[in-house]
Amino acid sequence: MDSYFIDPQRRRGVKVLFPNHQLSVNLQNYGLHNQIKYNVVVEKMDLQNLIQIRLTESNDHSKMFISTIDNNSYEQIRAEQSLHVTFQGFIDHLTKILDSCVKEDLHMSLVKDENLHLLQFYEKSSFKNLTHLFLQIQQSSTETVLFHINLELQSLQDQSSSYAGQIQKYQLEVNARDESLHRMQAEIRTLNGKLLEQENMIFSRNTEEINRLQQTIKHINESKELEEKRLKTMISGMQEKIDQQNKELLGCAEKMKQDSKRFEALREDHIKLKTQHENLWEDSERMKADINSYTNREARHETTIVDLRRQMIELQSKLKIADKQKSELEAELEAERNICQTKKNALQLTTGEIANSNVVIANLNKEVAKLKSKVELRTEIAMRQEKLIQEREKEFAELQDIVRKIQEEHIKNRAAGEEYALTVRRIKETSDVIEEKYRKKINDLIVKVSSSQNVEPHQQTSVLNHHLPNRYLRPQNRID
């Protein structure tokens, strides 16, 4: 039944009842207590009454415990522990028990007794721990461990690829924001440059216009003051003359009154006085003409003053227009400053968002580094196991080769031994034949030498020794 959950075809019908969650499990091994973190998963085979509880040590995924429960095993559990629910009710209660373990209302314990492992769900109490449920659990096989490690590795690779895609998307967003930030900074720099240029231009133009107007007003005021002084001096001089003439006229009138009173008495002097009067009349006409000319000159001066006042009013109106233009330019400058402040605030918000994105990216990079370290650890474990298996297979193959070579060498040595014995036998037979042949020849030669009377005994021995050295004869065949 355990193979159902690692079969790729049947794996499609697996339904997760309790997702992967890290829980603290009290490990009891021969009286020793220890608390270890385990990843707990409960899966159910769809359309079948078959569930599997899987405990994997968080720090070492090669240590895995599995409890597979079907109808038969559940009936046994039901009878042993006096359960009152059906298989589906058992699944629901098991899920609730695991949720209570997550909330730490209940606790889990893994008890090892010889070859038997029990998974207990109990409630802590000040008097005695109350066991709600206990299940038999066993260590999973290497095939199951590798299958689940591969599944986790695949899920981690998928997560890593998704994180890589998210990181790439965030990187693109950051690049786009950097580009927009650089573009906005360039726009701000250009706007600041244009604003400074415009401010300098307006300031210089207004300064020049104001200086020119001030110079013009100053010249006009100076000329006006000089003209007023001159006119005042002329008017005061003419007024003095007029006063003097009025006084003279009054004196003349008094004289005329005196003369009219004295007319009767002075009729004799009438001709003289008439002549004198005509002279005075001419003087008076001349003075009147002078007064009229002075009056005309005063009117002309008043016209000039009116023109100067009109010019001053025009200059004041121009000054007001310049002040109005200056206020409009100041308003435009304030609006540009407000726009720059708004862009600066937007830039600060964008900078804050970029900082937050950088924090999120740093956290994702840390998670990716942790996942990579876990993947590398699991990959290293799998590679070590595969390497160990390959080394064992290689050693077994080498031992088989050695045994085969020993068998071949034994067969070869046995054949060589038989061949060597046959060769020794043949050499022995050949040597015996040769020895018999030369023995006959030597005996014949001895007989011939013995029959010869002219040869001495020591010469016979020397001849024999000369013709047949002792090293070519066996010890029993040597002739002394």
C-alpha positions in Angstrom: 0.0 0.0 0.0 2.9 2.3 0.6 3.8 2.0 -3.1 0.5 3.6 -4.0 1.7 7.0 -2.8 5.0 6.8 -4.7 3.5 5.5 -8.0 3.6 8.3 -10.6 0.3 7.0 -12.2 -1.6 6.7 -8.9 0.0 9.8 -7.5 -2.5 11.9 -9.6 -5.3 10.6 -7.4 -3.7 11.7 -4.1 -5.5 14.3 -2.1 -3.8 16.3 0.7 -5.9 16.3 3.9 -3.4 18.1 6.1 -0.8 20.2 4.3 2.9 20.2 5.1 3.3 21.8 8.5 6.2 21.8 11.0 5.3 20.4 14.4 7.3 19.6 17.5 7.4 15.8 18.2 8.7 14.3 21.5 11.0 11.5 20.6 11.2 8.7 23.2 13.9 6.1 22.5 14.7 3.6 25.2 13.8 5.9 28.0 15.6 9.0 26.4 13.4 12.0 25.7 14.2 14.5 23.0 12.1 17.1 21.1 12.6 17.3 17.3 10.9 19.3 14.6 9.1 17.1 12.0 7.2 18.1 8.9 3.8 16.4 9.1 1.6 15.6 6.0 -1.6 13.6 5.7 -2.6 12.3 2.2 -5.6 10.3 1.0 -5.9 8.2 -2.1 -8.9 9.5 -4.0 -12.0 7.2 -4.3 -10.3 4.8 -1.8 -10.3 4.4 2.0 -6.6 4.7 2.2 -4.6 7.4 4.0 -1.0 7.9 4.8 0.6 9.9 7.6 4.1 11.0 6.8 6.6 12.5 9.3 9.9 13.9 7.9 12.6 15.4 10.1 13.0 19.0 9.3 16.8 19.0 9.5 17.3 15.6 7.8 14.8 14.6 5.1 16.3 11.2 4.9 14.7 10.3 8.2 11.1 9.7 7.4 8.3 7.8 9.2 5.2 6.5 7.4 1.9 5.2 8.7 -0.5 3.9 6.0 -4.0 3.1 7.1 -6.7 1.2 5.1 -10.0 -0.4 6.0 -8.4 -3.5 7.6 -5.8 -1.7 9.6 -8.4 0.9 10.7 -10.7 -1.9 11.9 -7.8 -3.3 14.0 -7.1 0.2 15.4 -10.8 0.7 16.1 -11.0 -2.6 18.0 -7.8 -1.9 20.0 -8.6 1.7 20.9 -12.4 1.5 21.1 -13.2 4.1 18.5 -16.8 4.9 17.7 -16.6 6.4 14.2 -16.3 5.2 10.6 -13.3 5.6 8.5 -14.4 9.0 7.1 -15.1 10.1 10.7 -11.7 8.9 11.7 -10.1 11.1 9.0 -12.1 14.1 10.1 -11.1 13.6 13.8 -7.4 13.0 12.7 -7.5 16.3 10.9 -8.9 18.1 14.0 -6.3 16.4 16.2 -3.5 17.7 13.9 -5.0 21.2 13.9 -5.0 21.0 17.8 -1.4 20.0 17.6 -0.7 23.1 15.5 -2.4 25.2 18.1 -0.4 23.3 20.8 -3.6 22.2 22.5 -2.5 18.6 21.9 1.0 17.2 21.5 2.7 14.4 19.5 5.1 11.8 20.7 7.2 9.2 18.7 7.9 6.2 20.9 10.5 3.5 19.9 10.3 0.1 21.5 12.6 -2.4 19.9 11.5 -2.7 16.2 8.1 -1.0 16.8 7.4 2.7 16.6 4.2 4.3 17.9 2.9 7.8 17.1 0.9 9.1 20.1 -1.4 12.1 20.2 -1.9 13.2 23.9 -3.0 16.0 26.0 -0.8 17.4 28.8 -2.2 17.5 32.3 -0.8 18.3 35.7 -1.9 14.8 37.0 -1.4 12.5 34.0 -1.1 12.9 30.2 -4.3 11.8 28.4 -3.6 9.8 25.2 -6.2 10.5 22.5 -4.9 8.3 19.8 -1.8 6.2 19.0 -0.8 4.7 15.6 1.8 2.3 14.5 4.4 4.0 12.3 7.5 2.6 10.6 10.6 4.0 9.0 10.1 4.5 5.2 12.2 2.8 2.6 15.0 4.4 0.7 12.9 4.4 -2.4 10.1 6.3 -0.7 12.5 8.8 0.9 14.1 9.5 -2.5 10.7 9.8 -4.2 9.5 12.4 -1.7 12.9 14.2 -1.7 12.6 14.4 -5.5 9.0 15.7 -5.2 10.2 18.4 -2.7 13.2 19.1 -4.9 10.9 19.6 -7.9 8.6 21.8 -5.9 11.6 23.8 -4.7 12.9 24.1 -8.2 9.4 25.3 -9.3 9.4 27.8 -6.5 12.9 28.8 -7.3 12.0 29.4 -11.0 8.9 31.3 -9.9 11.0 33.4 -7.5 13.5 33.9 -10.3 10.7 35.1 -12.5 9.4 37.4 -9.8 12.9 38.7 -9.2 13.4 39.3 -12.9 10.0 41.1 -13.0 11.0 43.2 -9.9 14.4 43.9 -11.5 12.7 45.1 -14.6 10.4 47.3 -12.5 13.4 48.6 -10.6 15.2 49.3 -13.9 12.1 51.0 -15.3 11.8 53.1 -12.1 15.5 53.9 -12.3 15.1 55.0 -15.9 12.1 57.1 -15.0 14.0 58.4 -12.0 17.0 59.4 -14.1 14.6 60.9 -16.7 12.8 62.9 -14.0 16.1 64.0 -12.5 17.2 65.1 -16.0 13.9 66.9 -16.5 14.3 68.5 -13.0 17.9 69.6 -13.9 16.7 71.0 -17.2 13.8 72.7 -15.5 16.0 74.1 -12.8 18.4 75.3 -15.5 15.6 76.9 -17.5 14.1 78.4 -14.3 17.4 79.8 -13.3 18.0 81.2 -16.8 14.5 82.6 -16.9 14.9 84.1 -13.4 18.2 85.6 -14.3 16.8 86.9 -17.6 13.7 88.4 -16.0 15.7 89.8 -13.1 18.3 91.3 -15.5 15.6 92.7 -17.8 13.5 94.1 -14.9 16.6 95.4 -13.3 17.6 97.2 -16.5 14.1 98.5 -17.0 13.8 99.7 -13.5 17.3 101.3 -13.6 16.4 102.9 -16.9 13.1 104.1 -15.5 14.7 105.3 -12.3 17.3 107.2 -14.3 14.6 108.7 -16.5 12.5 109.7 -13.5 15.6 111.0 -11.8 16.5 113.1 -14.9 12.9 114.3 -15.2 12.7 115.2 -11.5 16.0 117.0 -11.8 14.9 118.9 -14.9 11.5 119.5 -13.3 13.1 120.9 -10.1 15.5 123.0 -12.1 12.7 124.3 -14.3 10.5 124.9 -11.3 13.3 126.8 -9.6 13.9 128.8 -12.7 10.2 129.5 -13.2 9.8 130.3 -9.5 12.7 132.8 -9.7 11.2 134.3 -12.9 7.7 134.5 -11.4 9.0 136.0 -8.2 11.0 138.6 -10.2 8.0 139.4 -12.3 5.8 139.6 -9.2 8.2 142.0 -7.6 8.1 144.1 -10.8 4.3 143.9 -10.9 4.1 144.9 -7.2 6.4 147.7 -7.9 4.4 148.8 -10.9 1.2 148.5 -8.9 2.7 150.6 -6.3 3.8 153.1 -9.0 0.3 153.0 -10.4 -1.2 153.6 -7.0 1.2 156.5 -6.7 0.2 157.7 -10.1 -3.5 157.4 -9.2 -2.9 159.4 -6.1 -1.0 161.9 -8.1 -3.8 162.0 -10.6 -6.3 162.6 -7.8 -4.1 165.3 -6.5 -3.7 166.6 -10.0 -7.4 166.5 -10.6 -8.0 168.3 -7.3 -5.3 170.6 -8.3 -6.6 170.7 -11.9 -8.0 174.0 -11.6 -5.0 175.2 -9.9 -2.7 173.6 -12.2 -4.5 174.1 -15.5 -1.6 176.3 -16.4 0.6 173.3 -16.1 -1.9 171.1 -18.1 0.2 170.9 -21.2 3.2 169.9 -19.3 1.3 167.3 -17.4 -0.4 166.1 -20.5 2.9 165.5 -22.1 4.1 163.8 -19.0 0.9 161.8 -18.9 1.4 160.7 -22.5 4.9 159.5 -21.6 3.6 157.7 -18.6 0.8 156.2 -20.8 3.3 154.9 -23.2 5.3 153.5 -20.4 2.1 151.9 -19.0 1.4 150.4 -22.5 4.9 149.1 -22.7 4.6 147.6 -19.2 1.2 146.0 -20.2 2.8 144.5 -23.2 5.6 143.2 -21.0 3.0 141.8 -18.6 1.2 140.1 -21.5 4.4 138.6 -22.8 5.2 137.4 -19.3 1.7 136.0 -19.1 2.1 134.1 -22.4 5.5 132.8 -21.2 3.8 131.6 -18.0 1.1 129.8 -20.0 3.8 128.2 -22.1 5.6 127.1 -19.0 2.3 125.7 -17.6 1.8 123.8 -20.8 5.3 122.4 -20.5 4.5 121.4 -16.9 1.3 119.7 -18.0 3.3 117.8 -20.7 5.9 116.8 -18.0 3.1 115.6 -15.7 1.5 113.6 -18.5 4.9 112.0 -19.3 5.3 111.3 -15.6 1.8 109.7 -15.5 2.7 107.5 -18.6 5.9 106.5 -16.9 4.0 105.6 -13.7 1.5 103.6 -15.8 4.5 101.8 -17.4 6.0 101.2 -14.0 2.7 99.7 -12.8 2.6 97.5 -16.0 6.2 96.4 -15.2 5.2 95.7 -11.5 2.2 93.7 -12.8 4.5 91.7 -15.2 6.9 91.2 -12.3 4.0 89.9 -10.0 2.8 87.6 -12.9 6.4 86.3 -13.3 6.6 85.8 -9.5 3.3 83.9 -9.6 4.6 81.7 -12.5 7.8 81.2 -10.6 5.8 80.1 -7.5 3.8 77.7 -9.6 7.0 76.3 -11.1 8.3 75.9 -7.5 5.1 74.1 -6.5 5.4 71.8 -9.5 9.0 71.1 -8.6 8.0 70.4 -5.0 5.2 68.0 -6.2 7.7 66.2 -8.4 10.1 66.1 -5.5 7.5 64.5 -3.3 6.6 62.0 -6.1 10.3 61.3 -6.4 10.6 60.7 -2.6 7.5 58.3 -2.8 9.1 56.5 -5.7 12.4 56.3 -3.7 10.5 54.8 -0.8 8.8 52.3 -3.0 12.1 51.4 -4.5 13.5 50.9 -1.0 10.6 48.7 -0.1 11.1 46.7 -3.3 14.7 46.3 -2.5 13.8 45.0 1.0 11.3 42.5 -0.6 14.0 41.5 -3.1 16.5 41.0 -0.3 14.1 38.8 1.7 13.3 36.8 -1.5 17.0 36.4 -2.1 17.5 35.2 1.4 14.6 32.7 1.0 16.1 31.6 -2.4 19.5 31.2 -0.7 18.0 29.0 2.0 16.1 27.0 -0.5 19.2 26.6 -2.6 21.2 25.5 0.5 18.4 22.9 1.2 18.4 21.7 -2.4 22.2 21.5 -2.4 22.1 19.5 0.8 19.5 17.1 -0.5 21.2 16.9 -3.8 24.5 16.1 -2.0 22.7 13.4 0.1 21.2 11.9 -3.0 24.5 12.1 -4.9 26.3 10.5 -1.9 23.8 7.6 -1.9 24.1 7.2 -5.6 27.9 7.4 -5.4 27.9 4.8 -2.6 25.6 2.5 -4.7 27.8 2.9 -7.7 30.9 2.2 -5.7 29.3 -1.0 -4.3 28.3 -2.0 -7.8 31.8 -1.3 -9.0 33.3 -3.3 -6.2 30.9 -6.2 -6.9 31.8 -6.1 -10.6 35.5 -6.0 -9.7 35.1 -9.0 -7.4 33.2 -10.9 -10.1 36.1 -10.1 -12.5 38.7 -11.3 -10.0 36.8 -14.5 -9.4 36.4 -15.1 -13.1 40.2 -14.4 -13.6 41.0 -16.8 -10.7 38.8 -19.5 -12.3 40.4 -19.0 -15.7 43.9 -19.0 -14.1 43.1 -22.2 -12.2 41.9 -23.8 -15.4 44.9 -22.6 -17.3 47.3 -23.7 -14.5 45.6 -27.1 -14.4 46.0 -27.5 -18.2 49.6 -26.2 -17.9 50.3 -28.7 -15.2 49.1 -31.6 -17.2 51.0 -30.4 -20.2 54.1 -29.9 -18.1 53.9 -33.5 -16.7 53.4 -34.8 -20.2 56.5 -32.8 -21.4 58.6 -34.1 -18.4 57.5 -37.7 -19.3 58.5 -37.2 -22.9 61.8 -35.6 -22.0 62.6 -38.5 -19.6 61.8 -41.1 -22.2 63.9 -39.3 -24.8 66.8 -39.0 -22.3 66.6 -42.7 -21.5 66.7 -43.6 -25.2 69.7 -41.3 -25.8 71.4 -42.6 -22.7 71.0 -46.2 -23.8 72.3 -45.4 -27.2 75.5 -43.7 -25.9 76.0 -46.4 -23.3 76.3 -49.0 -26.1 78.7 -46.8 -28.0 80.9 -46.2 -25.0 81.1 -49.9 -24.1 82.1 -50.7 -27.7 84.7 -48.0 -27.6 86.0 -49.4 -24.3 86.3 -52.8 -25.8 88.2 -51.4 -28.8 90.6 -49.5 -26.6 91.2 -52.5 -24.3 92.0 -54.7 -27.3 94.6 -52.3 -28.5 98.1 -53.3 -27.0 100.0 -50.2 -28.1 98.0 -47.8 -25.8 98.8 -47.5 -22.1 96.2 -47.6 -19.4 96.6 -43.9 -18.3 96.4 -42.8 -22.0 93.2 -44.8 -22.3 91.6 -42.9 -19.6 92.9 -39.6 -21.0 91.5 -40.5 -24.4 88.2 -41.3 -23.0 88.2 -38.2 -21.0 89.2 -36.2 -24.0 86.5 -37.5 -26.2 83.7 -37.8 -23.6 83.9 -35.2 -20.8 82.4 -36.2 -17.5 79.8 -33.5 -17.5 78.0 -35.3 -20.3 77.7 -38.6 -18.4 75.5 -39.5 -15.5 77.3 -40.5 -12.2 76.4 -44.2 -12.6 77.8 -44.2 -16.2 81.2 -42.5 -15.6 84.3 -44.7 -16.2 87.0 -44.5 -13.6 
